[in-house]
Amino acid sequence: MWGETMTQAYGNQHNPTEIKVKKAEKRLDISFDDGQSFAIPAELLRVESPSAEVQGHGPDEKKLVAGRSHVGIIGVEAVGNYAIKIVFDDLHDSGIYTWDYLYQLGQDQDRLMAEYLAALDQAGLSRHPNATNAGPAKPAGGCGGGSASGGGGCGCG
């Protein structure tokens, strides 16, 4: 009864029946009471975090989070009976993922990832941490590595 009341109070239409962190695969597996199951990559969960740090405080304030292809999940913590807090290995832990938000991410993950990759490309950023500050891609023949200060670091000059 308590779980139903809390879920209704927060407007969740979907309730999980099972949540598993797959650390080696860097993903969250979640099954819902309507029979739907999703395997959501940690990278997508991280870059779509519902935290103010990522989403901002209004619809036009969402931040593009680059360099998170490597991110994993350390663990999850229950938030009442309506959500979880995910702790990532880059130490981000301020997002509260409601059941409905996780359901939406699961359903829309292909579209969301495609939009994320397009936004990174448009901004000249990368999902890979060693290339995040490299700026726009180098012309053919360059590796794209190094740093924003121009030191290279990769040896390709």
Secondary structure, DSSP 4 states (H G I P E B T S, - for coil): -HHHHHHHHTT----EEEEEEETTTTEEEEEETTS-EEEEEHHHHHHT--SHHHHTTSTT-PPP--S-TT--EEEEEEETTTEEEEEETTS----EEEHHHHHHHHHHHHHHHHHHHHHHHHHT--SSGGGTTS-SPPPTT----S-TTS--SSS--
